[in-house]
Amino acid sequence: MLFKKESKAPESIKNLGLNTWYSSLDDKNRMKLSRYIESADVSSKLSFFMSITSKALEDDNPRFAVFMCQQAYELLDLTDYEMFKVNELIIDAYIGDLKYEDAKAACNANLELYPKIKEEFLKDNNGVLPKKINFRNRYIDIIIGIDSAYDLGFEMLDKYNQMGLLDDEELEYRRNSLRTHRLQKLFDSVYTYRPVGEDH
């Protein structure tokens, strides 16, 4: 006996009005979704997508996390702040999937959004900046750890300070860390140097 795929949608999916979306998923993505759906936040469509994304990241499944964020972009009419929050998640997902250029693009998108959503962001964090701000922290991680773009790193730290994303004390700490990292990399390159033509 044949059943419509839509009839297989979990109750939480039906309650959110995501039946059509669920029916459009291929078997592979539906199976991945089933791993997280029981503990998902179903208070809203956005909460649903964000909670599934977070659980996929915790489960070291970044590619599915990217997929869920992309679905949120396509299906939901996101406000600037909602877009900012989804972007923060997809940054980690892209990095986990080794898509560093995509991650940098998402970081830059949130850098542009930040002045618009700053008040909401601070309100959600009891008026103080949290330690984890992906578009700030992860961008530095990539341009230093992957691109070795130290000059850009110093430039971005100054920019974050000017935008109120780093206080003066944190700025100096991070600048010192970058200086140390650059020196260490220089030393490492000296000690691993081999003359041209030497056998490896």
Backbone as JSON Lines, residues from 0, in Angstrom:
{"i":0,"aa":"M","n":[0.85,-1.2,0.0],"ca":[0.0,0.0,0.0],"c":[0.88,1.24,0.0]}
{"i":1,"aa":"L","n":[0.57,2.2,-0.86],"ca":[1.37,3.4,-1.0],"c":[0.8,4.52,-0.13]}
{"i":2,"aa":"F","n":[1.71,5.26,0.49],"ca":[1.31,6.42,1.29],"c":[1.99,7.65,0.73]}
{"i":3,"aa":"K","n":[1.36,8.77,0.87],"ca":[1.98,10.03,0.47],"c":[3.09,10.35,1.46]}
{"i":4,"aa":"K","n":[4.17,10.9,0.92],"ca":[5.29,11.26,1.79],"c":[4.85,12.23,2.88]}
{"i":5,"aa":"E","n":[3.91,13.13,2.52],"ca":[3.48,14.16,3.46],"c":[2.88,13.56,4.72]}
{"i":6,"aa":"S","n":[2.26,12.39,4.59],"ca":[1.62,11.76,5.74],"c":[2.63,11.28,6.77]}
{"i":7,"aa":"K","n":[3.91,11.18,6.34],"ca":[4.94,10.7,7.24],"c":[5.56,11.82,8.08]}
{"i":8,"aa":"A","n":[5.16,13.03,7.84],"ca":[5.75,14.15,8.58],"c":[5.45,14.03,10.06]}
{"i":9,"aa":"P","n":[6.47,14.2,10.92],"ca":[6.25,14.18,12.37],"c":[5.25,15.26,12.79]}
{"i":10,"aa":"E","n":[4.62,15.06,13.91],"ca":[3.6,16.0,14.38],"c":[4.17,17.41,14.55]}
{"i":11,"aa":"S","n":[5.41,17.5,15.04],"ca":[6.01,18.81,15.25],"c":[6.18,19.56,13.94]}
{"i":12,"aa":"I","n":[6.49,18.83,12.87],"ca":[6.63,19.43,11.55],"c":[5.28,19.95,11.07]}
{"i":13,"aa":"K","n":[4.25,19.16,11.27],"ca":[2.9,19.56,10.87],"c":[2.46,20.8,11.63]}
{"i":14,"aa":"N","n":[2.73,20.82,12.94],"ca":[2.32,21.96,13.75],"c":[3.0,23.26,13.33]}
{"i":15,"aa":"L","n":[4.22,23.12,12.8],"ca":[4.95,24.31,12.34],"c":[4.55,24.73,10.93]}
{"i":16,"aa":"G","n":[3.74,23.92,10.28],"ca":[3.33,24.23,8.91],"c":[4.44,23.97,7.9]}
{"i":17,"aa":"L","n":[5.29,22.98,8.2],"ca":[6.43,22.67,7.33],"c":[6.26,21.36,6.58]}
{"i":18,"aa":"N","n":[4.99,20.94,6.42],"ca":[4.71,19.67,5.74],"c":[5.29,19.63,4.33]}
{"i":19,"aa":"T","n":[5.04,20.7,3.58],"ca":[5.49,20.74,2.19],"c":[7.01,20.7,2.12]}
{"i":20,"aa":"W","n":[7.64,21.44,3.0],"ca":[9.1,21.44,3.05],"c":[9.62,20.04,3.39]}
{"i":21,"aa":"Y","n":[9.03,19.42,4.38],"ca":[9.47,18.08,4.79],"c":[9.31,17.09,3.64]}
{"i":22,"aa":"S","n":[8.22,17.21,2.9],"ca":[7.97,16.3,1.78],"c":[8.98,16.51,0.66]}
{"i":23,"aa":"S","n":[9.55,17.71,0.58],"ca":[10.51,18.0,-0.49],"c":[11.9,17.45,-0.21]}
{"i":24,"aa":"L","n":[12.15,17.04,1.03],"ca":[13.48,16.52,1.39],"c":[13.72,15.15,0.79]}
{"i":25,"aa":"D","n":[14.96,14.91,0.39],"ca":[15.29,13.57,-0.06],"c":[15.46,12.66,1.15]}
{"i":26,"aa":"D","n":[15.54,11.36,0.91],"ca":[15.6,10.39,2.0],"c":[16.81,10.62,2.9]}
{"i":27,"aa":"K","n":[17.93,11.01,2.29],"ca":[19.16,11.21,3.05],"c":[19.01,12.34,4.06]}
{"i":28,"aa":"N","n":[18.48,13.47,3.62],"ca":[18.32,14.6,4.54],"c":[17.21,14.36,5.55]}
{"i":29,"aa":"R","n":[16.19,13.62,5.15],"ca":[15.12,13.3,6.09],"c":[15.64,12.37,7.19]}
{"i":30,"aa":"M","n":[16.52,11.46,6.82],"ca":[17.11,10.56,7.81],"c":[17.99,11.34,8.78]}
{"i":31,"aa":"K","n":[18.78,12.29,8.26],"ca":[19.61,13.11,9.13],"c":[18.75,13.94,10.08]}
{"i":32,"aa":"L","n":[17.68,14.51,9.54],"ca":[16.78,15.32,10.37],"c":[16.18,14.5,11.51]}
{"i":33,"aa":"S","n":[15.87,13.23,11.23],"ca":[15.23,12.38,12.24],"c":[16.11,12.18,13.48]}
{"i":34,"aa":"R","n":[17.41,12.38,13.32],"ca":[18.33,12.2,14.45],"c":[18.17,13.3,15.49]}
{"i":35,"aa":"Y","n":[17.69,14.45,15.08],"ca":[17.66,15.61,15.97],"c":[16.26,16.14,16.28]}
{"i":36,"aa":"I","n":[15.27,15.67,15.53],"ca":[13.97,16.31,15.57],"c":[13.25,16.16,16.91]}
{"i":37,"aa":"E","n":[13.48,15.06,17.61],"ca":[12.77,14.84,18.87],"c":[13.11,15.88,19.93]}
{"i":38,"aa":"S","n":[14.32,16.39,19.9],"ca":[14.74,17.37,20.91],"c":[14.83,18.79,20.34]}
{"i":39,"aa":"A","n":[14.26,19.01,19.18],"ca":[14.32,20.33,18.55],"c":[13.41,21.33,19.27]}
{"i":40,"aa":"D","n":[13.78,22.58,19.19],"ca":[12.95,23.67,19.71],"c":[11.9,23.99,18.65]}
{"i":41,"aa":"V","n":[10.65,23.7,18.94],"ca":[9.59,23.9,17.95],"c":[8.68,25.08,18.31]}
{"i":42,"aa":"S","n":[9.22,26.02,19.06],"ca":[8.43,27.19,19.45],"c":[8.17,28.13,18.27]}
{"i":43,"aa":"S","n":[9.0,28.04,17.24],"ca":[8.8,28.81,16.01],"c":[9.59,28.14,14.9]}
{"i":44,"aa":"K","n":[9.33,28.52,13.67],"ca":[10.07,27.94,12.55],"c":[11.55,28.27,12.65]}
{"i":45,"aa":"L","n":[11.86,29.53,13.01],"ca":[13.26,29.92,13.13],"c":[13.95,29.12,14.23]}
{"i":46,"aa":"S","n":[13.3,29.0,15.38],"ca":[13.88,28.23,16.48],"c":[14.12,26.78,16.08]}
{"i":47,"aa":"F","n":[13.21,26.24,15.29],"ca":[13.35,24.87,14.81],"c":[14.62,24.72,13.97]}
{"i":48,"aa":"F","n":[14.77,25.57,12.96],"ca":[15.94,25.46,12.08],"c":[17.24,25.72,12.83]}
{"i":49,"aa":"M","n":[17.22,26.7,13.72],"ca":[18.43,27.01,14.47],"c":[18.8,25.9,15.45]}
{"i":50,"aa":"S","n":[17.81,25.31,16.09],"ca":[18.11,24.24,17.05],"c":[18.61,22.99,16.35]}
{"i":51,"aa":"I","n":[18.04,22.67,15.2],"ca":[18.52,21.51,14.43],"c":[19.95,21.77,13.96]}
{"i":52,"aa":"T","n":[20.22,22.98,13.52],"ca":[21.58,23.34,13.09],"c":[22.56,23.18,14.24]}
{"i":53,"aa":"S","n":[22.2,23.67,15.4],"ca":[23.08,23.58,16.57],"c":[23.35,22.13,16.93]}
{"i":54,"aa":"K","n":[22.32,21.31,16.87],"ca":[22.5,19.89,17.22],"c":[23.38,19.18,16.19]}
{"i":55,"aa":"A","n":[23.23,19.55,14.92],"ca":[24.07,18.96,13.89],"c":[25.54,19.35,14.09]}
{"i":56,"aa":"L","n":[25.77,20.59,14.51],"ca":[27.14,21.03,14.78],"c":[27.72,20.28,15.97]}
{"i":57,"aa":"E","n":[26.92,20.1,17.02],"ca":[27.37,19.35,18.19],"c":[27.69,17.9,17.83]}
{"i":58,"aa":"D","n":[27.0,17.4,16.83],"ca":[27.16,16.01,16.39],"c":[28.24,15.88,15.31]}
{"i":59,"aa":"D","n":[28.99,16.97,15.09],"ca":[30.06,16.99,14.08],"c":[29.51,16.64,12.7]}
{"i":60,"aa":"N","n":[28.4,17.27,12.37],"ca":[27.75,17.07,11.08],"c":[27.57,18.43,10.4]}
{"i":61,"aa":"P","n":[28.7,19.11,10.05],"ca":[28.62,20.49,9.56],"c":[27.91,20.64,8.23]}
{"i":62,"aa":"R","n":[28.01,19.65,7.38],"ca":[27.38,19.78,6.05],"c":[25.86,19.86,6.17]}
{"i":63,"aa":"F","n":[25.31,19.06,7.07],"ca":[23.85,19.13,7.28],"c":[23.49,20.44,7.98]}
{"i":64,"aa":"A","n":[24.37,20.94,8.84],"ca":[24.14,22.23,9.49],"c":[24.08,23.35,8.45]}
{"i":65,"aa":"V","n":[24.98,23.3,7.47],"ca":[24.95,24.27,6.37],"c":[23.62,24.18,5.64]}
{"i":66,"aa":"F","n":[23.21,22.96,5.35],"ca":[21.95,22.74,4.63],"c":[20.76,23.34,5.39]}
{"i":67,"aa":"M","n":[20.72,23.13,6.69],"ca":[19.59,23.65,7.48],"c":[19.57,25.17,7.5]}
{"i":68,"aa":"C","n":[20.73,25.78,7.59],"ca":[20.79,27.25,7.53],"c":[20.31,27.75,6.18]}
{"i":69,"aa":"Q","n":[20.73,27.08,5.13],"ca":[20.31,27.49,3.79],"c":[18.8,27.34,3.62]}
{"i":70,"aa":"Q","n":[18.23,26.33,4.23],"ca":[16.78,26.15,4.19],"c":[16.08,27.29,4.92]}
{"i":71,"aa":"A","n":[16.65,27.72,6.03],"ca":[16.07,28.84,6.78],"c":[16.09,30.11,5.93]}
{"i":72,"aa":"Y","n":[17.21,30.36,5.25],"ca":[17.29,31.53,4.37],"c":[16.2,31.5,3.31]}
{"i":73,"aa":"E","n":[15.98,30.33,2.73],"ca":[15.04,30.21,1.61],"c":[13.58,30.25,2.05]}
{"i":74,"aa":"L","n":[13.28,29.64,3.19],"ca":[11.89,29.46,3.59],"c":[11.32,30.58,4.46]}
{"i":75,"aa":"L","n":[12.19,31.25,5.2],"ca":[11.7,32.21,6.19],"c":[11.94,33.64,5.76]}
{"i":76,"aa":"D","n":[11.03,34.51,6.17],"ca":[11.16,35.94,5.92],"c":[11.89,36.54,7.13]}
{"i":77,"aa":"L","n":[13.21,36.52,7.07],"ca":[14.03,36.85,8.23],"c":[14.23,38.36,8.4]}
{"i":78,"aa":"T","n":[14.14,38.81,9.65],"ca":[14.52,40.18,9.96],"c":[16.05,40.27,9.94]}
{"i":79,"aa":"D","n":[16.57,41.49,10.04],"ca":[18.02,41.65,10.07],"c":[18.65,40.87,11.22]}
{"i":80,"aa":"Y","n":[18.01,40.93,12.39],"ca":[18.59,40.25,13.54],"c":[18.48,38.74,13.41]}
{"i":81,"aa":"E","n":[17.38,38.27,12.85],"ca":[17.24,36.83,12.62],"c":[18.27,36.35,11.6]}
{"i":82,"aa":"M","n":[18.49,37.14,10.57],"ca":[19.52,36.8,9.58],"c":[20.89,36.75,10.25]}
{"i":83,"aa":"F","n":[21.16,37.7,11.11],"ca":[22.42,37.75,11.85],"c":[22.62,36.46,12.65]}
{"i":84,"aa":"K","n":[21.58,36.01,13.33],"ca":[21.7,34.82,14.18],"c":[21.92,33.55,13.35]}
{"i":85,"aa":"V","n":[21.25,33.45,12.2],"ca":[21.47,32.29,11.34],"c":[22.89,32.34,10.76]}
{"i":86,"aa":"N","n":[23.33,33.54,10.39],"ca":[24.69,33.69,9.88],"c":[25.73,33.23,10.9]}
{"i":87,"aa":"E","n":[25.51,33.56,12.16],"ca":[26.45,33.15,13.21],"c":[26.59,31.63,13.26]}
{"i":88,"aa":"L","n":[25.49,30.93,13.01],"ca":[25.53,29.47,13.0],"c":[26.21,28.93,11.74]}
{"i":89,"aa":"I","n":[25.9,29.53,10.61],"ca":[26.45,28.97,9.36],"c":[27.96,29.21,9.27]}
{"i":90,"aa":"I","n":[28.46,30.21,9.98],"ca":[29.92,30.43,10.01],"c":[30.62,29.2,10.56]}
{"i":91,"aa":"D","n":[30.15,28.7,11.71],"ca":[30.74,27.48,12.28],"c":[30.54,26.28,11.36]}
{"i":92,"aa":"A","n":[29.37,26.22,10.72],"ca":[29.07,25.1,9.84],"c":[30.01,25.09,8.63]}
{"i":93,"aa":"Y","n":[30.2,26.26,8.04],"ca":[31.12,26.35,6.89],"c":[32.55,25.96,7.28]}
{"i":94,"aa":"I","n":[32.98,26.43,8.44],"ca":[34.34,26.1,8.88],"c":[34.47,24.6,9.11]}
{"i":95,"aa":"G","n":[33.46,24.0,9.73],"ca":[33.48,22.56,9.94],"c":[33.52,21.79,8.64]}
{"i":96,"aa":"D","n":[32.94,22.37,7.59],"ca":[32.91,21.74,6.27],"c":[34.09,22.2,5.4]}
{"i":97,"aa":"L","n":[35.03,22.93,6.02],"ca":[36.26,23.41,5.36],"c":[35.98,24.37,4.21]}
{"i":98,"aa":"K","n":[34.86,25.07,4.29],"ca":[34.51,26.07,3.26],"c":[34.84,27.46,3.81]}
{"i":99,"aa":"Y","n":[36.13,27.77,3.8],"ca":[36.61,28.97,4.48],"c":[36.2,30.26,3.78]}
{"i":100,"aa":"E","n":[36.15,30.26,2.45],"ca":[35.74,31.48,1.75],"c":[34.26,31.78,2.02]}
{"i":101,"aa":"D","n":[33.44,30.73,2.06],"ca":[32.03,30.93,2.4],"c":[31.89,31.43,3.83]}
{"i":102,"aa":"A","n":[32.71,30.91,4.72],"ca":[32.67,31.35,6.12],"c":[33.05,32.82,6.22]}
{"i":103,"aa":"K","n":[34.07,33.23,5.49],"ca":[34.49,34.64,5.52],"c":[33.38,35.54,4.96]}
{"i":104,"aa":"A","n":[32.69,35.07,3.93],"ca":[31.59,35.85,3.36],"c":[30.47,36.03,4.39]}
{"i":105,"aa":"A","n":[30.18,34.99,5.14],"ca":[29.16,35.08,6.19],"c":[29.61,36.01,7.31]}
{"i":106,"aa":"C","n":[30.9,35.98,7.64],"ca":[31.45,36.9,8.64],"c":[31.29,38.34,8.18]}
{"i":107,"aa":"N","n":[31.61,38.59,6.93],"ca":[31.5,39.95,6.39],"c":[30.05,40.42,6.35]}
{"i":108,"aa":"A","n":[29.14,39.49,6.06],"ca":[27.71,39.84,6.06],"c":[27.27,40.3,7.44]}
{"i":109,"aa":"N","n":[27.74,39.6,8.48],"ca":[27.36,40.0,9.84],"c":[28.08,41.25,10.3]}
{"i":110,"aa":"L","n":[29.27,41.48,9.79],"ca":[29.97,42.73,10.09],"c":[29.15,43.91,9.58]}
{"i":111,"aa":"E","n":[28.56,43.77,8.42],"ca":[27.72,44.83,7.86],"c":[26.39,44.95,8.6]}
{"i":112,"aa":"L","n":[25.87,43.82,9.06],"ca":[24.59,43.84,9.78],"c":[24.72,44.39,11.19]}
{"i":113,"aa":"Y","n":[25.89,44.24,11.79],"ca":[26.04,44.51,13.22],"c":[25.54,45.89,13.65]}
{"i":114,"aa":"P","n":[25.9,46.98,12.95],"ca":[25.41,48.29,13.41],"c":[23.89,48.36,13.48]}
{"i":115,"aa":"K","n":[23.2,47.6,12.63],"ca":[21.74,47.63,12.6],"c":[21.12,46.83,13.75]}
{"i":116,"aa":"I","n":[21.81,45.8,14.18],"ca":[21.22,44.87,15.15],"c":[21.89,44.95,16.53]}
{"i":117,"aa":"K","n":[22.81,45.89,16.68],"ca":[23.62,45.97,17.89],"c":[22.77,46.02,19.17]}
{"i":118,"aa":"E","n":[21.75,46.84,19.17],"ca":[20.93,46.99,20.38],"c":[20.23,45.68,20.74]}
{"i":119,"aa":"E","n":[19.65,45.0,19.75],"ca":[18.99,43.71,20.01],"c":[19.99,42.67,20.5]}
{"i":120,"aa":"F","n":[21.15,42.66,19.88],"ca":[22.19,41.7,20.24],"c":[22.62,41.9,21.69]}
{"i":121,"aa":"L","n":[22.88,43.13,22.07],"ca":[23.29,43.41,23.44],"c":[22.16,43.1,24.44]}
{"i":122,"aa":"K","n":[20.95,43.42,24.06],"ca":[19.8,43.14,24.93],"c":[19.68,41.64,25.2]}
{"i":123,"aa":"D","n":[19.91,40.83,24.17],"ca":[19.84,39.37,24.32],"c":[20.97,38.82,25.18]}
{"i":124,"aa":"N","n":[22.02,39.63,25.38],"ca":[23.19,39.2,26.14],"c":[23.38,40.04,27.4]}
{"i":125,"aa":"N","n":[22.25,40.48,27.96],"ca":[22.24,41.24,29.23],"c":[23.11,42.49,29.19]}
{"i":126,"aa":"G","n":[23.16,43.11,28.01],"ca":[23.85,44.39,27.89],"c":[25.35,44.31,27.73]}
{"i":127,"aa":"V","n":[25.9,43.09,27.67],"ca":[27.35,42.95,27.52],"c":[27.67,42.07,26.31]}
{"i":128,"aa":"L","n":[28.86,42.28,25.75],"ca":[29.28,41.45,24.62],"c":[29.66,40.06,25.1]}
{"i":129,"aa":"P","n":[29.14,39.03,24.48],"ca":[29.54,37.67,24.86],"c":[30.94,37.37,24.35]}
{"i":130,"aa":"K","n":[31.55,36.36,24.93],"ca":[32.88,35.95,24.48],"c":[32.82,35.38,23.06]}
{"i":131,"aa":"K","n":[31.74,34.65,22.8],"ca":[31.61,34.02,21.48],"c":[30.83,34.93,20.54]}
{"i":132,"aa":"I","n":[31.53,35.55,19.63],"ca":[30.92,36.32,18.55],"c":[31.57,35.79,17.27]}
{"i":133,"aa":"N","n":[30.87,34.93,16.58],"ca":[31.5,34.19,15.49],"c":[32.05,35.07,14.38]}
{"i":134,"aa":"F","n":[31.29,36.07,13.98],"ca":[31.75,36.85,12.83],"c":[33.03,37.62,13.15]}
{"i":135,"aa":"R","n":[33.27,37.87,14.41],"ca":[34.51,38.53,14.84],"c":[35.61,37.5,15.08]}
{"i":136,"aa":"N","n":[35.34,36.56,15.95],"ca":[36.37,35.58,16.35],"c":[36.81,34.67,15.21]}
{"i":137,"aa":"R","n":[35.82,34.13,14.5],"ca":[36.14,33.13,13.48],"c":[36.79,33.75,12.25]}
{"i":138,"aa":"Y","n":[36.46,35.01,11.97],"ca":[37.11,35.68,10.84],"c":[38.61,35.81,11.11]}
{"i":139,"aa":"I","n":[38.94,36.21,12.34],"ca":[40.35,36.29,12.72],"c":[41.0,34.91,12.64]}
{"i":140,"aa":"D","n":[40.3,33.9,13.12],"ca":[40.83,32.53,13.06],"c":[41.21,32.14,11.64]}
{"i":141,"aa":"I","n":[40.35,32.48,10.69],"ca":[40.57,32.07,9.3],"c":[41.7,32.88,8.66]}
{"i":142,"aa":"I","n":[41.64,34.21,8.8],"ca":[42.64,35.01,8.08],"c":[44.03,34.83,8.67]}
{"i":143,"aa":"I","n":[44.11,34.42,9.93],"ca":[45.42,34.14,10.52],"c":[45.79,32.67,10.33]}
{"i":144,"aa":"G","n":[44.91,31.78,10.75],"ca":[45.23,30.35,10.72],"c":[45.3,29.74,9.34]}
{"i":145,"aa":"I","n":[44.48,30.24,8.42],"ca":[44.43,29.67,7.07],"c":[45.19,30.55,6.07]}
{"i":146,"aa":"D","n":[44.93,31.86,6.12],"ca":[45.5,32.78,5.12],"c":[46.83,33.4,5.53]}
{"i":147,"aa":"S","n":[47.17,33.31,6.82],"ca":[48.38,33.98,7.35],"c":[48.4,35.47,7.01]}
{"i":148,"aa":"A","n":[47.24,36.1,7.02],"ca":[47.12,37.52,6.67],"c":[47.2,38.36,7.95]}
{"i":149,"aa":"Y","n":[48.39,38.48,8.49],"ca":[48.57,39.14,9.78],"c":[48.25,40.64,9.72]}
{"i":150,"aa":"D","n":[48.66,41.3,8.66],"ca":[48.37,42.74,8.55],"c":[46.86,42.99,8.56]}
{"i":151,"aa":"L","n":[46.14,42.16,7.83],"ca":[44.68,42.27,7.84],"c":[44.13,41.97,9.22]}
{"i":152,"aa":"G","n":[44.74,41.02,9.92],"ca":[44.3,40.7,11.28],"c":[44.4,41.9,12.2]}
{"i":153,"aa":"F","n":[45.52,42.59,12.17],"ca":[45.68,43.79,12.99],"c":[44.68,44.88,12.59]}
{"i":154,"aa":"E","n":[44.48,45.01,11.29],"ca":[43.52,46.0,10.78],"c":[42.11,45.7,11.28]}
{"i":155,"aa":"M","n":[41.72,44.42,11.25],"ca":[40.38,44.05,11.69],"c":[40.2,44.22,13.19]}
{"i":156,"aa":"L","n":[41.23,43.92,13.96],"ca":[41.15,44.14,15.41],"c":[40.89,45.6,15.73]}
{"i":157,"aa":"D","n":[41.59,46.49,15.02],"ca":[41.37,47.93,15.22],"c":[39.94,48.32,14.83]}
{"i":158,"aa":"K","n":[39.47,47.72,13.75],"ca":[38.11,48.02,13.3],"c":[37.08,47.55,14.32]}
{"i":159,"aa":"Y","n":[37.28,46.35,14.86],"ca":[36.36,45.84,15.88],"c":[36.36,46.75,17.11]}
{"i":160,"aa":"N","n":[37.52,47.24,17.47],"ca":[37.63,48.15,18.61],"c":[36.85,49.43,18.34]}
{"i":161,"aa":"Q","n":[36.97,49.97,17.15],"ca":[36.27,51.2,16.8],"c":[34.75,50.99,16.77]}
{"i":162,"aa":"M","n":[34.33,49.77,16.45],"ca":[32.9,49.46,16.38],"c":[32.33,49.08,17.75]}
{"i":163,"aa":"G","n":[33.18,49.02,18.77],"ca":[32.72,48.64,20.09],"c":[32.63,47.15,20.29]}
{"i":164,"aa":"L","n":[33.25,46.38,19.4],"ca":[33.23,44.92,19.51],"c":[34.38,44.37,20.34]}
{"i":165,"aa":"L","n":[35.36,45.23,20.62],"ca":[36.49,44.89,21.49],"c":[36.81,46.1,22.34]}
{"i":166,"aa":"D","n":[36.96,45.92,23.66],"ca":[37.41,47.06,24.46],"c":[38.92,47.19,24.33]}
{"i":167,"aa":"D","n":[39.46,48.27,24.87],"ca":[40.89,48.56,24.68],"c":[41.78,47.46,25.27]}
{"i":168,"aa":"E","n":[41.37,46.93,26.4],"ca":[42.17,45.88,27.04],"c":[42.2,44.61,26.2]}
{"i":169,"aa":"E","n":[41.02,44.24,25.7],"ca":[40.94,43.04,24.85],"c":[41.69,43.25,23.54]}
{"i":170,"aa":"L","n":[41.6,44.46,23.01],"ca":[42.33,44.77,21.78],"c":[43.82,44.55,21.96]}
{"i":171,"aa":"E","n":[44.38,45.07,23.05],"ca":[45.81,44.92,23.27],"c":[46.2,43.46,23.48]}
{"i":172,"aa":"Y","n":[45.36,42.73,24.2],"ca":[45.62,41.3,24.43],"c":[45.66,40.55,23.1]}
{"i":173,"aa":"R","n":[44.69,40.83,22.24],"ca":[44.62,40.11,20.97],"c":[45.74,40.54,20.02]}
{"i":174,"aa":"R","n":[46.09,41.8,20.06],"ca":[47.22,42.26,19.23],"c":[48.51,41.56,19.66]}
{"i":175,"aa":"N","n":[48.7,41.45,20.96],"ca":[49.89,40.75,21.45],"c":[49.89,39.28,21.05]}
{"i":176,"aa":"S","n":[48.72,38.68,21.08],"ca":[48.6,37.27,20.68],"c":[48.98,37.1,19.21]}
{"i":177,"aa":"L","n":[48.53,38.05,18.36],"ca":[48.87,37.97,16.95],"c":[50.38,38.16,16.72]}
{"i":178,"aa":"R","n":[50.96,39.08,17.47],"ca":[52.41,39.29,17.35],"c":[53.17,38.01,17.72]}
{"i":179,"aa":"T","n":[52.74,37.39,18.81],"ca":[53.38,36.15,19.26],"c":[53.22,35.04,18.23]}
{"i":180,"aa":"H","n":[52.01,34.94,17.69],"ca":[51.72,33.91,16.69],"c":[52.58,34.11,15.44]}
{"i":181,"aa":"R","n":[52.71,35.36,15.0],"ca":[53.5,35.64,13.81],"c":[54.99,35.33,14.04]}
{"i":182,"aa":"L","n":[55.48,35.7,15.22],"ca":[56.88,35.39,15.55],"c":[57.12,33.89,15.6]}
{"i":183,"aa":"Q","n":[56.17,33.17,16.21],"ca":[56.31,31.72,16.3],"c":[56.34,31.07,14.92]}
{"i":184,"aa":"K","n":[55.48,31.59,14.03],"ca":[55.46,31.04,12.67],"c":[56.77,31.34,11.95]}
{"i":185,"aa":"L","n":[57.32,32.52,12.21],"ca":[58.6,32.88,11.61],"c":[59.7,31.94,12.09]}
{"i":186,"aa":"F","n":[59.72,31.7,13.4],"ca":[60.72,30.78,13.96],"c":[60.56,29.38,13.39]}
{"i":187,"aa":"D","n":[59.31,28.94,13.3],"ca":[59.05,27.6,12.77],"c":[59.56,27.48,11.34]}
{"i":188,"aa":"S","n":[59.36,28.52,10.54],"ca":[59.8,28.47,9.15],"c":[61.32,28.45,9.05]}
{"i":189,"aa":"V","n":[61.99,29.13,9.98],"ca":[63.45,29.14,10.0],"c":[63.98,27.74,10.32]}
{"i":190,"aa":"Y","n":[63.39,27.13,11.35],"ca":[63.89,25.82,11.79],"c":[63.53,24.68,10.85]}
{"i":191,"aa":"T","n":[62.52,24.9,10.0],"ca":[62.15,23.84,9.06],"c":[62.72,24.11,7.67]}
{"i":192,"aa":"Y","n":[63.53,25.16,7.56],"ca":[64.12,25.5,6.26],"c":[65.1,24.43,5.8]}
{"i":193,"aa":"R","n":[64.99,24.11,4.52],"ca":[65.94,23.18,3.91],"c":[66.49,23.83,2.64]}
{"i":194,"aa":"P","n":[67.78,23.79,2.42],"ca":[68.35,24.36,1.2],"c":[67.76,23.71,-0.04]}
{"i":195,"aa":"V","n":[67.68,24.48,-1.1],"ca":[67.15,23.96,-2.37],"c":[67.98,22.76,-2.81]}
{"i":196,"aa":"G","n":[67.31,21.7,-3.17],"ca":[68.0,20.53,-3.65],"c":[68.27,19.49,-2.58]}
{"i":197,"aa":"E","n":[68.05,19.84,-1.32],"ca":[68.3,18.87,-0.25],"c":[67.19,17.83,-0.24]}
{"i":198,"aa":"D","n":[67.54,16.6,-0.04],"ca":[66.54,15.53,0.01],"c":[65.66,15.7,1.23]}
{"i":199,"aa":"H","n":[64.36,15.36,1.08],"ca":[63.41,15.46,2.2],"c":[63.16,14.08,2.75]}
